[in-house]
Amino acid sequence: MAQMVLASPEIPKPVIITTIKPLAIIAQSAVGDQARVEYLQSAVQSAHEVSLPVSALKKIDQADLIVWIGEMFESRVAKPMALLPADKRITVMQLSLIAPADAGTQEKAGDHSDHGHNHGESAHSGLGAHSGLGAYSALKADPHVWLNPKNANLIAAEIQQRLQLPVKAIISAEQIADLAAELAPFSDKQFLAHHDALGHYTSLFNLQSGLSIRDANGASQGVRSQYRLRQQAIVSAASCVFIEPQYADRDAQVIADELSLPVALIDIQGLDQALVGDAYASFMQTLTVQFKRCFNG
């Protein structure tokens, strides 16, 4: 008589839900095949404009861990995030991260060492009873924190600790140094960008901070600011105008035509990046190639 072998059911993997694609890139790099990673941002949404349909709320309810930037960046999802238990939520802006040099701080936004992670938000964020979100650090001036690889490693470490996985970097010091060497020849080159989002990247790699058509939240600036922007672009001999995929050439093409500058694509959200084990390192390499194109014609 044939022996029947019953296969034991697989233990389901933890599910991580991130609000935006860049955080999914970090999460996937952090957990590899130890968890399933999904994100809520659609391909046509700005990271500032993510909102949650009913289907997304169901996903969040069933997830093991939710990762989002924070209320100042994602105001449309703040209410459901505030209802989540602290041990199920990582609010990135409440971690001890590195602020850009021009954000009013020299190194850190808090009094924490490079390797210190205060596990659990409530211990270092002052979560309030009303909003459950707490106060923000000086990083709120530029919430595009994922563009600094050192911040990506810190966020990844928090995810790994929450899932009780070994803590390891998702981009090595050697890889960061290689990127810095690639970018060093362009340290004195100026550019324009659709909105003020590259501060973390330019600060870490000692690049010009760039001139922005819109503010850090993607909001239009006034006529006087637009006039000054054009004058600064001329004086500083800006090389190009960066456009982002989800915005197409809105605003950017107009000013590029006025100043006779080329436009160059830069995908700061990694919309085309596959969620694979080395996703973040690959994303940073692609971003660096795109940045250099502004100055290489």
Backbone as CSV, one residue per row, in Angstrom:
resi,resn,N_x,N_y,N_z,CA_x,CA_y,CA_z,C_x,C_y,C_z
1,MET,0.847,-1.188,0.000,0.000,0.000,0.000,0.880,1.233,0.000
2,ALA,0.578,2.161,-0.895,1.389,3.374,-1.007,1.257,4.213,0.250
3,GLN,2.385,4.754,0.652,2.386,5.592,1.849,2.023,7.014,1.472
4,MET,1.079,7.605,2.180,0.648,8.968,1.919,1.500,9.928,2.752
5,VAL,2.110,10.909,2.081,2.916,11.913,2.767,2.146,13.217,2.802
6,LEU,1.903,13.668,3.984,1.175,14.939,4.140,2.167,16.075,4.328
7,ALA,2.137,17.032,3.417,3.044,18.184,3.525,2.508,19.153,4.566
8,SER,3.384,19.606,5.422,2.953,20.595,6.424,2.783,21.952,5.758
9,PRO,1.731,22.640,6.108,1.505,23.944,5.491,2.630,24.912,5.835
10,GLU,3.008,25.726,4.862,4.062,26.713,5.091,3.596,27.776,6.077
11,ILE,4.533,28.204,6.896,4.236,29.321,7.789,4.176,30.587,6.945
12,PRO,3.060,31.314,6.989,2.949,32.510,6.147,3.989,33.561,6.527
13,LYS,4.510,34.233,5.525,5.495,35.282,5.765,4.811,36.536,6.308
14,PRO,5.510,37.289,7.151,4.958,38.574,7.589,4.728,39.483,6.389
15,VAL,3.731,40.338,6.506,3.401,41.275,5.429,3.745,42.693,5.884
16,ILE,4.554,43.373,5.077,4.904,44.773,5.326,4.207,45.622,4.277
17,ILE,3.477,46.620,4.729,2.833,47.573,3.825,3.507,48.930,4.012
18,THR,3.970,49.518,2.923,4.479,50.889,2.982,3.536,51.794,2.198
19,THR,3.503,53.047,2.587,2.620,53.969,1.877,3.171,54.317,0.503
20,ILE,4.490,54.504,0.412,5.079,54.952,-0.855,6.126,53.967,-1.353
21,LYS,6.406,54.027,-2.644,7.345,53.102,-3.292,8.756,53.176,-2.701
22,PRO,9.328,54.361,-2.445,10.692,54.385,-1.901,10.842,53.602,-0.606
23,LEU,9.836,53.645,0.255,9.907,52.885,1.499,9.789,51.383,1.239
24,ALA,9.068,51.005,0.192,8.987,49.588,-0.180,10.339,49.094,-0.688
25,ILE,11.056,49.945,-1.406,12.392,49.599,-1.881,13.313,49.332,-0.692
26,ILE,13.242,50.195,0.308,14.053,50.012,1.511,13.626,48.745,2.259
27,ALA,12.314,48.566,2.426,11.805,47.408,3.167,12.189,46.101,2.492
28,GLN,12.040,46.038,1.172,12.387,44.800,0.463,13.873,44.483,0.605
29,SER,14.696,45.514,0.512,16.134,45.312,0.683,16.453,44.867,2.103
30,ALA,15.669,45.324,3.065,15.911,45.000,4.474,15.531,43.566,4.817
31,VAL,14.464,43.058,4.214,13.940,41.750,4.638,14.212,40.629,3.645
32,GLY,14.582,40.956,2.415,14.823,39.914,1.416,13.599,39.043,1.224
33,ASP,13.771,37.729,1.361,12.644,36.810,1.177,12.003,36.405,2.508
34,GLN,12.325,37.149,3.569,11.780,36.822,4.886,10.406,37.438,5.140
35,ALA,9.949,38.296,4.253,8.627,38.927,4.398,8.127,39.340,3.025
36,ARG,6.846,39.579,2.938,6.240,40.081,1.707,6.049,41.577,1.830
37,VAL,6.454,42.327,0.816,6.399,43.788,0.858,5.450,44.294,-0.223
38,GLU,4.540,45.173,0.164,3.633,45.830,-0.773,3.612,47.324,-0.459
39,TYR,3.195,48.115,-1.440,3.081,49.562,-1.207,1.771,50.069,-1.787
40,LEU,1.321,51.225,-1.282,-0.007,51.737,-1.621,0.003,52.801,-2.718
41,GLN,1.133,53.404,-2.970,1.227,54.477,-3.958,1.041,53.937,-5.369
42,SER,0.213,54.606,-6.162,0.050,54.208,-7.564,1.125,54.889,-8.410
43,ALA,1.289,54.403,-9.624,2.350,54.911,-10.502,2.139,56.361,-10.919
44,VAL,0.927,56.863,-10.783,0.641,58.235,-11.212,0.543,59.201,-10.028
45,GLN,0.725,58.697,-8.825,0.610,59.548,-7.648,1.953,60.086,-7.208
46,SER,1.956,61.360,-6.838,3.102,61.887,-6.115,3.106,61.281,-4.723
47,ALA,4.285,61.159,-4.138,4.372,60.639,-2.766,3.621,61.533,-1.790
48,HIS,3.447,62.805,-2.163,2.738,63.742,-1.292,1.221,63.565,-1.365
49,GLU,0.754,62.826,-2.350,-0.677,62.785,-2.637,-1.301,61.417,-2.423
50,VAL,-0.607,60.523,-1.732,-1.139,59.184,-1.515,-2.375,59.249,-0.629
51,SER,-3.447,58.652,-1.087,-4.674,58.541,-0.292,-5.079,57.066,-0.261
52,LEU,-5.949,56.728,0.654,-6.245,55.320,0.892,-7.681,54.954,0.520
53,PRO,-7.873,54.150,-0.530,-9.195,53.594,-0.813,-9.538,52.529,0.221
54,VAL,-10.771,52.046,0.189,-11.215,51.038,1.157,-10.351,49.787,1.089
55,SER,-9.961,49.390,-0.117,-9.135,48.190,-0.275,-7.790,48.343,0.438
56,ALA,-7.253,49.562,0.435,-5.981,49.808,1.114,-6.145,49.712,2.622
57,LEU,-7.252,50.202,3.130,-7.501,50.123,4.569,-7.572,48.670,5.023
58,LYS,-8.142,47.807,4.182,-8.213,46.381,4.505,-6.818,45.774,4.538
59,LYS,-5.964,46.169,3.575,-4.587,45.677,3.540,-3.840,46.081,4.806
60,ILE,-4.012,47.327,5.205,-3.337,47.834,6.396,-3.765,47.050,7.626
61,ASP,-5.052,46.751,7.703,-5.588,46.030,8.857,-4.988,44.630,8.962
62,GLN,-4.695,44.027,7.825,-4.190,42.652,7.806,-2.665,42.556,7.840
63,ALA,-1.982,43.681,7.684,-0.517,43.676,7.626,0.094,43.489,9.005
64,ASP,1.317,43.006,9.012,2.056,42.836,10.265,2.805,44.109,10.649
65,LEU,3.185,44.905,9.648,3.939,46.132,9.901,3.617,47.152,8.824
66,ILE,3.378,48.379,9.244,3.093,49.483,8.324,4.228,50.497,8.437
67,VAL,4.743,50.947,7.297,5.822,51.938,7.290,5.362,53.144,6.479
68,TRP,5.428,54.322,7.098,5.065,55.556,6.385,6.040,56.644,6.791
69,ILE,6.033,57.755,6.044,6.960,58.852,6.342,6.491,59.641,7.552
70,GLY,5.253,60.137,7.507,4.744,60.906,8.630,3.703,61.915,8.185
71,GLU,3.080,62.541,9.161,1.926,63.397,8.918,2.235,64.605,8.047
72,MET,3.378,65.233,8.245,3.701,66.427,7.469,3.872,66.107,5.987
73,PHE,4.240,64.878,5.681,4.479,64.466,4.297,3.261,63.802,3.685
74,GLU,2.527,63.039,4.491,1.399,62.255,3.989,0.145,62.556,4.807
75,SER,-0.307,63.783,4.717,-1.419,64.220,5.562,-2.704,63.457,5.272
76,ARG,-2.859,62.958,4.039,-4.105,62.290,3.665,-4.259,60.912,4.317
77,VAL,-3.168,60.367,4.828,-3.255,59.047,5.460,-3.011,59.120,6.963
78,ALA,-2.921,60.332,7.495,-2.573,60.503,8.909,-3.614,59.893,9.846
79,LYS,-4.875,60.048,9.520,-5.917,59.578,10.444,-5.884,58.060,10.629
80,PRO,-5.890,57.257,9.557,-5.830,55.799,9.795,-4.510,55.377,10.428
81,MET,-3.423,56.080,10.141,-2.148,55.733,10.763,-2.179,55.984,12.267
82,ALA,-2.859,57.032,12.673,-2.935,57.369,14.097,-3.684,56.302,14.890
83,LEU,-4.538,55.531,14.221,-5.339,54.512,14.897,-4.596,53.187,15.061
84,LEU,-3.445,53.069,14.415,-2.688,51.822,14.495,-1.922,51.735,15.809
85,PRO,-1.788,50.533,16.367,-0.948,50.388,17.565,0.505,50.695,17.229
86,ALA,1.239,51.250,18.174,2.616,51.691,17.939,3.521,50.548,17.495
87,ASP,3.255,49.319,17.976,4.133,48.212,17.614,3.875,47.685,16.204
88,LYS,2.861,48.234,15.549,2.548,47.825,14.180,2.937,48.903,13.164
89,ARG,3.389,50.038,13.642,3.617,51.200,12.773,5.036,51.724,12.961
90,ILE,5.688,52.033,11.837,6.941,52.784,11.868,6.693,54.118,11.187
91,THR,6.823,55.182,11.950,6.737,56.528,11.397,8.171,57.005,11.184
92,VAL,8.583,57.050,9.946,9.989,57.287,9.616,10.501,58.602,10.184
93,MET,9.655,59.637,10.148,10.105,60.948,10.610,10.292,61.011,12.119
94,GLN,9.948,59.957,12.816,10.153,59.919,14.261,11.372,59.071,14.646
95,LEU,12.096,58.587,13.639,13.341,57.879,13.904,14.491,58.888,13.985
96,SER,15.598,58.443,14.503,16.784,59.288,14.584,17.528,59.218,13.259
97,LEU,17.244,60.179,12.398,17.814,60.181,11.058,18.732,61.378,10.855
98,ILE,19.483,61.333,9.769,20.419,62.404,9.438,19.695,63.472,8.633
99,ALA,19.786,64.711,9.081,19.176,65.830,8.372,20.162,66.411,7.373
100,PRO,19.672,67.021,6.293,20.588,67.713,5.378,21.331,68.823,6.104
101,ALA,22.511,69.148,5.613,23.334,70.168,6.265,22.645,71.525,6.301
102,ASP,21.747,71.790,5.344,21.097,73.106,5.290,19.727,73.107,5.959
103,ALA,19.436,72.084,6.777,18.124,72.016,7.428,18.166,72.522,8.862
104,GLY,19.266,73.190,9.216,19.347,73.769,10.546,20.016,72.878,11.565
105,THR,20.534,71.722,11.126,21.261,70.836,12.024,22.570,70.458,11.373
106,GLN,23.563,70.106,12.162,24.857,69.724,11.622,24.875,68.268,11.200
107,GLU,24.377,67.401,12.061,24.430,65.978,11.740,23.086,65.324,11.955
108,LYS,22.747,65.094,13.215,21.526,64.372,13.525,20.413,65.317,13.935
109,ALA,19.205,64.838,13.798,18.059,65.605,14.249,17.790,65.354,15.713
110,GLY,18.517,64.438,16.346,18.362,64.154,17.766,19.703,63.835,18.373
111,ASP,19.732,63.604,19.659,20.981,63.306,20.349,21.225,61.809,20.383
112,HIS,21.346,61.202,19.197,21.516,59.762,19.102,22.771,59.466,18.304
113,SER,23.420,58.381,18.630,24.620,57.989,17.891,24.227,57.363,16.566
114,ASP,25.219,57.188,15.683,24.971,56.620,14.362,24.339,55.241,14.449
115,HIS,24.664,54.479,15.484,24.202,53.099,15.548,23.104,52.896,16.579
116,GLY,22.644,53.986,17.180,21.632,53.827,18.214,20.235,53.880,17.650
117,HIS,19.447,52.851,17.918,18.058,52.833,17.472,17.188,52.639,18.696
118,ASN,16.344,53.621,18.966,15.434,53.489,20.102,14.225,52.724,19.622
119,HIS,14.165,51.461,19.929,13.134,50.585,19.374,11.769,50.923,19.958
120,GLY,10.824,51.161,19.071,9.472,51.539,19.502,9.312,53.038,19.501
121,GLU,8.283,53.546,18.798,8.137,54.979,18.603,7.876,55.746,19.880
122,SER,7.090,55.164,20.766,6.641,55.913,21.923,7.784,56.365,22.806
123,ALA,8.918,55.666,22.753,10.034,56.008,23.623,10.723,57.292,23.210
124,HIS,10.638,57.668,21.921,11.392,58.843,21.502,10.585,59.826,20.682
125,SER,9.277,59.636,20.583,8.509,60.513,19.711,7.461,61.318,20.432
126,GLY,7.229,61.076,21.692,6.232,61.844,22.409,4.853,61.679,21.828
127,LEU,4.431,60.441,21.575,3.139,60.227,20.940,2.030,60.806,21.785
128,GLY,1.229,61.638,21.168,0.157,62.312,21.887,-1.108,61.493,21.914
129,ALA,-1.921,61.693,22.926,-3.163,60.924,23.044,-4.150,61.311,21.963
130,HIS,-4.057,62.563,21.498,-5.048,63.023,20.522,-4.755,62.497,19.122
131,SER,-3.528,62.751,18.618,-3.229,62.371,17.239,-2.486,61.057,17.139
132,GLY,-1.773,60.672,18.198,-0.959,59.469,18.130,0.247,59.615,17.241
133,LEU,0.596,60.832,16.856,1.663,61.026,15.891,2.871,61.748,16.464
134,GLY,2.687,62.607,17.435,3.824,63.219,18.088,4.448,64.358,17.317
135,ALA,5.509,64.904,17.886,6.190,66.054,17.294,7.230,65.592,16.284
136,TYR,7.528,66.455,15.325,8.505,66.151,14.296,9.820,66.855,14.565
137,SER,10.882,66.251,14.114,12.214,66.815,14.281,12.482,67.842,13.202
138,ALA,13.702,68.343,13.199,14.104,69.302,12.179,14.075,68.708,10.782
139,LEU,13.979,67.395,10.681,13.922,66.740,9.376,12.675,67.110,8.589
140,LYS,11.658,67.635,9.282,10.414,67.944,8.570,10.636,68.986,7.482
141,ALA,11.749,69.716,7.557,12.047,70.686,6.510,12.275,69.991,5.172
142,ASP,12.721,68.766,5.191,12.916,67.984,3.971,12.629,66.518,4.282
143,PRO,11.415,66.071,4.035,11.030,64.702,4.412,11.462,63.628,3.415
144,HIS,12.205,63.982,2.371,12.625,62.993,1.374,13.856,62.249,1.885
145,VAL,13.707,61.665,3.058,14.840,61.118,3.806,15.469,59.903,3.142
146,TRP,14.731,59.207,2.290,15.226,57.981,1.665,16.356,58.265,0.663
147,LEU,16.563,59.530,0.296,17.594,59.856,-0.677,18.982,59.955,-0.065
148,ASN,19.087,59.800,1.234,20.383,59.662,1.896,20.557,58.180,2.228
149,PRO,21.516,57.488,1.619,21.693,56.049,1.883,21.911,55.716,3.348
150,LYS,22.510,56.624,4.104,22.716,56.363,5.530,21.366,56.325,6.249
151,ASN,20.438,57.175,5.841,19.085,57.119,6.398,18.394,55.821,6.001
152,ALA,18.593,55.397,4.776,17.980,54.140,4.318,18.445,52.979,5.186
153,ASN,19.723,52.968,5.543,20.234,51.921,6.426,19.595,51.990,7.811
154,LEU,19.364,53.201,8.312,18.734,53.362,9.621,17.277,52.898,9.593
155,ILE,16.563,53.236,8.522,15.168,52.795,8.383,15.118,51.272,8.253
156,ALA,16.022,50.727,7.444,16.079,49.275,7.271,16.347,48.574,8.593
157,ALA,17.244,49.135,9.403,17.565,48.526,10.695,16.342,48.498,11.605
158,GLU,15.533,49.549,11.561,14.311,49.576,12.373,13.348,48.486,11.925
159,ILE,13.207,48.311,10.615,12.336,47.252,10.089,12.855,45.876,10.508
160,GLN,14.144,45.671,10.369,14.745,44.384,10.731,14.555,44.082,12.209
161,GLN,14.727,45.084,13.051,14.528,44.870,14.478,13.083,44.550,14.810
162,ARG,12.156,45.236,14.159,10.742,44.969,14.423,10.375,43.528,14.074
163,LEU,10.983,42.989,13.022,10.682,41.614,12.594,11.655,40.604,13.177
164,GLN,12.519,41.074,14.087,13.500,40.215,14.751,14.405,39.503,13.745
165,LEU,14.841,40.271,12.745,15.786,39.778,11.755,17.175,40.339,12.064
166,PRO,18.228,39.700,11.580,19.575,40.257,11.778,19.661,41.662,11.163
167,VAL,20.295,42.560,11.880,20.447,43.932,11.382,21.666,44.004,10.477
168,LYS,21.436,44.399,9.240,22.543,44.538,8.290,22.218,45.673,7.332
169,ALA,23.263,46.301,6.825,23.100,47.436,5.917,22.527,46.979,4.588
170,ILE,21.712,47.836,3.973,21.174,47.524,2.648,21.987,48.195,1.543
171,ILE,22.895,49.087,1.926,23.877,49.652,1.000,25.144,49.856,1.820
172,SER,26.256,49.362,1.336,27.478,49.343,2.126,28.201,50.680,2.088
173,ALA,29.108,50.870,3.033,29.941,52.077,3.052,30.756,52.178,1.768
174,GLU,31.205,51.034,1.252,31.980,51.033,0.012,31.126,51.489,-1.171
175,GLN,29.877,51.038,-1.214,28.982,51.464,-2.304,28.689,52.959,-2.213
176,ILE,28.496,53.463,-1.011,28.262,54.899,-0.829,29.489,55.689,-1.275
177,ALA,30.681,55.184,-0.905,31.918,55.850,-1.300,32.079,55.863,-2.820
178,ASP,31.685,54.771,-3.477,31.760,54.710,-4.939,30.838,55.746,-5.573
179,LEU,29.643,55.898,-5.017,28.722,56.910,-5.531,29.305,58.305,-5.345
180,ALA,29.900,58.542,-4.184,30.513,59.844,-3.914,31.621,60.142,-4.917
181,ALA,32.407,59.136,-5.252,33.488,59.327,-6.224,32.927,59.641,-7.612
182,GLU,31.832,58.982,-7.973,31.186,59.263,-9.260,30.691,60.696,-9.340
183,LEU,30.204,61.206,-8.219,29.570,62.525,-8.203,30.555,63.667,-7.950
184,ALA,31.726,63.344,-7.456,32.699,64.383,-7.078,32.991,65.386,-8.199
185,PRO,33.108,64.976,-9.463,33.406,65.959,-10.519,32.303,66.998,-10.738
186,PHE,31.120,66.764,-10.151,29.992,67.662,-10.400,29.637,68.505,-9.173
187,SER,30.551,68.596,-8.229,30.251,69.260,-6.956,29.962,70.747,-7.097
188,ASP,30.447,71.372,-8.170,30.231,72.816,-8.341,29.178,73.117,-9.402
189,LYS,28.468,72.093,-9.859,27.495,72.276,-10.939,26.096,72.535,-10.374
190,GLN,25.415,73.508,-10.955,24.082,73.885,-10.488,23.005,73.297,-11.403
191,PHE,21.794,73.152,-10.855,20.672,72.587,-11.598,19.374,73.155,-11.036
192,LEU,18.303,72.956,-11.776,16.964,73.259,-11.291,16.198,71.944,-11.175
193,ALA,15.248,71.914,-10.232,14.429,70.721,-10.044,12.964,71.118,-9.946
194,HIS,12.091,70.161,-10.267,10.664,70.437,-10.206,10.241,70.889,-8.815
195,HIS,10.706,70.177,-7.774,10.415,70.643,-6.423,11.589,70.339,-5.498
196,ASP,11.576,70.936,-4.347,12.710,70.913,-3.422,12.767,69.560,-2.713
197,ALA,13.405,68.583,-3.380,13.363,67.216,-2.867,14.726,66.555,-2.763
198,LEU,15.767,67.192,-3.252,17.054,66.521,-3.361,18.040,66.890,-2.254
199,GLY,17.579,67.577,-1.220,18.474,68.056,-0.172,19.267,66.968,0.523
200,HIS,18.622,65.844,0.830,19.328,64.754,1.506,20.418,64.171,0.613
201,TYR,20.142,64.079,-0.656,21.094,63.522,-1.617,22.273,64.470,-1.832
202,THR,21.962,65.738,-2.116,23.027,66.697,-2.403,23.870,66.995,-1.171
203,SER,23.268,66.973,0.013,24.014,67.241,1.234,25.027,66.137,1.513
204,LEU,24.599,64.878,1.416,25.499,63.766,1.698,26.673,63.738,0.727
205,PHE,26.407,64.027,-0.549,27.433,63.898,-1.569,28.118,65.224,-1.910
206,ASN,27.916,66.230,-1.073,28.604,67.522,-1.224,28.378,68.157,-2.592
207,LEU,27.120,68.146,-3.025,26.733,68.752,-4.302,26.044,70.087,-4.054
208,GLN,25.900,70.869,-5.114,25.105,72.085,-5.007,23.668,71.704,-4.628
209,SER,23.040,72.537,-3.817,21.710,72.180,-3.316,20.619,72.286,-4.365
210,GLY,20.892,72.967,-5.477,19.909,73.060,-6.543,18.908,74.178,-6.327
211,LEU,18.252,74.558,-7.397,17.211,75.582,-7.366,15.885,74.895,-7.660
212,SER,14.854,75.223,-6.891,13.592,74.482,-6.987,12.463,75.359,-7.502
213,ILE,11.717,74.816,-8.460,10.576,75.535,-9.020,9.427,75.543,-8.030
214,ARG,9.238,74.428,-7.320,8.202,74.329,-6.294,8.848,74.032,-4.950
215,ASP,8.058,74.146,-3.873,8.629,73.907,-2.553,8.708,72.408,-2.259
216,ALA,9.120,72.054,-1.028,9.357,70.654,-0.678,8.094,69.812,-0.699
217,ASN,6.931,70.444,-0.612,5.660,69.722,-0.669,5.041,69.734,-2.059
218,GLY,5.769,70.301,-3.032,5.267,70.346,-4.397,4.328,71.497,-4.675
219,ALA,4.239,72.469,-3.751,3.339,73.611,-3.931,4.016,74.711,-4.742
220,SER,3.219,75.407,-5.563,3.744,76.502,-6.380,4.214,77.652,-5.510
221,GLN,5.260,78.327,-5.969,5.762,79.487,-5.267,5.265,80.751,-5.964
222,GLY,5.385,81.881,-5.286,4.841,83.135,-5.791,5.634,83.710,-6.948
223,VAL,5.083,84.763,-7.548,5.687,85.398,-8.719,7.081,85.928,-8.402
224,ARG,7.235,86.558,-7.232,8.545,87.109,-6.873,9.580,86.002,-6.733
225,SER,9.184,84.900,-6.107,10.097,83.773,-5.961,10.468,83.183,-7.318
226,GLN,9.502,83.124,-8.222,9.772,82.601,-9.559,10.739,83.506,-10.325
227,TYR,10.605,84.813,-10.124,11.519,85.751,-10.786,12.936,85.564,-10.253
228,ARG,13.075,85.481,-8.923,14.394,85.290,-8.314,15.016,83.972,-8.768
229,LEU,14.178,82.953,-8.893,14.663,81.654,-9.345,15.322,81.761,-10.714
230,ARG,14.680,82.448,-11.626,15.228,82.596,-12.968,16.546,83.371,-12.954
231,GLN,16.611,84.405,-12.129,17.840,85.183,-12.032,18.979,84.336,-11.453
232,GLN,18.665,83.552,-10.418,19.681,82.693,-9.809,20.162,81.628,-10.784
233,ALA,19.249,81.100,-11.587,19.618,80.061,-12.552,20.594,80.617,-13.590
234,ILE,20.378,81.862,-13.999,21.258,82.489,-14.984,22.634,82.762,-14.376
235,VAL,22.639,83.367,-13.181,23.902,83.724,-12.524,24.741,82.488,-12.207
236,SER,24.080,81.414,-11.774,24.811,80.202,-11.373,25.078,79.248,-12.528
237,ALA,24.677,79.632,-13.734,24.911,78.809,-14.931,24.359,77.393,-14.753
238,ALA,23.096,77.297,-14.384,22.455,75.995,-14.207,22.551,75.174,-15.495
239,SER,22.738,73.878,-15.338,22.991,73.004,-16.490,21.736,72.400,-17.089
240,CYS,20.699,72.163,-16.269,19.493,71.525,-16.787,18.351,71.743,-15.807
241,VAL,17.183,71.291,-16.206,16.009,71.279,-15.332,15.569,69.829,-15.183
242,PHE,15.568,69.338,-13.947,15.128,67.966,-13.697,13.603,67.888,-13.674
243,ILE,13.071,66.861,-14.314,11.648,66.580,-14.226,11.480,65.199,-13.607
244,GLU,10.337,64.987,-12.940,10.037,63.712,-12.295,8.888,63.032,-13.039
245,PRO,8.918,61.712,-13.153,7.937,61.004,-13.990,6.489,61.321,-13.672
246,GLN,6.141,61.393,-12.372,4.740,61.575,-12.023,4.246,62.996,-12.281
247,TYR,5.174,63.945,-12.443,4.774,65.322,-12.745,4.885,65.637,-14.223
248,ALA,5.479,64.737,-15.007,5.782,64.986,-16.410,6.604,66.263,-16.502
249,ASP,6.244,67.171,-17.421,7.058,68.379,-17.574,6.322,69.633,-17.100
250,ARG,5.342,69.444,-16.222,4.593,70.576,-15.699,5.551,71.562,-15.032
251,ASP,5.436,72.830,-15.351,6.283,73.901,-14.822,7.701,73.832,-15.375
252,ALA,8.297,72.649,-15.312,9.712,72.525,-15.662,9.975,72.889,-17.117
253,GLN,9.119,72.448,-18.022,9.348,72.713,-19.434,9.254,74.198,-19.743
254,VAL,8.361,74.888,-19.048,8.196,76.330,-19.268,9.484,77.065,-18.939
255,ILE,10.024,76.813,-17.751,11.242,77.510,-17.346,12.448,77.043,-18.153
256,ALA,12.463,75.771,-18.534,13.557,75.264,-19.372,13.581,75.997,-20.711
257,ASP,12.403,76.215,-21.302,12.321,76.935,-22.576,12.757,78.385,-22.407
258,GLU,12.326,79.018,-21.308,12.684,80.414,-21.074,14.189,80.594,-20.935
259,LEU,14.851,79.630,-20.306,16.280,79.747,-20.026,17.144,78.961,-21.018
260,SER,16.492,78.359,-22.013,17.195,77.566,-23.032,18.033,76.457,-22.396
261,LEU,17.420,75.745,-21.468,18.086,74.647,-20.781,17.448,73.311,-21.170
262,PRO,18.231,72.251,-21.211,17.642,70.927,-21.460,16.905,70.432,-20.219
263,VAL,15.973,69.517,-20.421,15.325,68.851,-19.295,15.932,67.459,-19.157
264,ALA,15.973,66.971,-17.927,16.527,65.649,-17.660,15.616,64.938,-16.672
265,LEU,15.379,63.663,-16.910,14.506,62.878,-16.043,15.259,62.423,-14.801
266,ILE,14.633,62.579,-13.636,15.182,62.010,-12.406,14.028,61.392,-11.622
267,ASP,14.164,60.125,-11.309,13.087,59.374,-10.656,13.441,59.171,-9.185
268,ILE,13.122,60.151,-8.359,13.508,60.089,-6.949,12.644,59.111,-6.151
269,GLN,11.586,58.588,-6.771,10.723,57.639,-6.076,10.932,56.199,-6.531
270,GLY,11.842,55.990,-7.466,12.132,54.628,-7.905,10.938,53.922,-8.490
271,LEU,10.145,54.635,-9.274,8.914,54.047,-9.798,9.175,52.845,-10.702
272,ASP,10.338,52.805,-11.354,10.672,51.680,-12.234,11.551,50.639,-11.554
273,GLN,11.877,50.839,-10.298,12.768,49.912,-9.611,12.020,48.655,-9.182
274,ALA,12.542,47.506,-9.556,11.951,46.228,-9.141,12.221,45.992,-7.659
275,LEU,11.272,45.364,-6.978,11.430,45.046,-5.564,12.175,43.716,-5.445
276,VAL,13.491,43.834,-5.428,14.370,42.671,-5.325,15.310,42.881,-4.146
277,GLY,16.156,41.876,-3.897,16.991,41.908,-2.701,17.934,43.089,-2.605
278,ASP,18.476,43.549,-3.751,19.398,44.683,-3.741,18.732,45.945,-4.298
279,ALA,17.427,46.043,-4.073,16.644,47.115,-4.687,17.182,48.502,-4.352
280,TYR,17.522,48.740,-3.093,17.920,50.105,-2.725,19.256,50.494,-3.354
281,ALA,20.238,49.600,-3.312,21.534,49.911,-3.918,21.372,50.163,-5.415
282,SER,20.527,49.373,-6.070,20.257,49.555,-7.495,19.563,50.888,-7.751
283,PHE,18.612,51.232,-6.896,17.896,52.510,-7.015,18.869,53.683,-6.920
284,MET,19.791,53.647,-5.957,20.738,54.739,-5.779,21.695,54.845,-6.965
285,GLN,22.090,53.715,-7.521,22.965,53.754,-8.690,22.245,54.367,-9.883
286,THR,20.989,53.981,-10.084,20.188,54.542,-11.177,19.990,56.038,-10.984
287,LEU,19.687,56.449,-9.756,19.495,57.867,-9.464,20.760,58.661,-9.776
288,THR,21.904,58.112,-9.443,23.178,58.788,-9.679,23.464,58.917,-11.171
289,VAL,23.167,57.886,-11.923,23.312,57.952,-13.381,22.416,59.049,-13.946
290,GLN,21.168,59.111,-13.475,20.244,60.142,-13.944,20.737,61.536,-13.568
291,PHE,21.258,61.687,-12.352,21.752,62.994,-11.916,22.915,63.449,-12.792
292,LYS,23.842,62.572,-13.097,25.020,62.923,-13.881,24.659,63.334,-15.300
293,ARG,23.560,62.797,-15.820,23.168,63.119,-17.192,22.887,64.613,-17.381
294,CYS,22.492,65.260,-16.314,22.229,66.704,-16.399,23.471,67.447,-16.865
295,PHE,24.646,66.964,-16.469,25.901,67.679,-16.714,26.737,67.048,-17.819
296,ASN,26.306,65.890,-18.283,27.042,65.206,-19.353,26.387,65.397,-20.715
297,GLY,25.399,66.270,-20.783,24.740,66.538,-22.055,23.832,65.429,-22.499
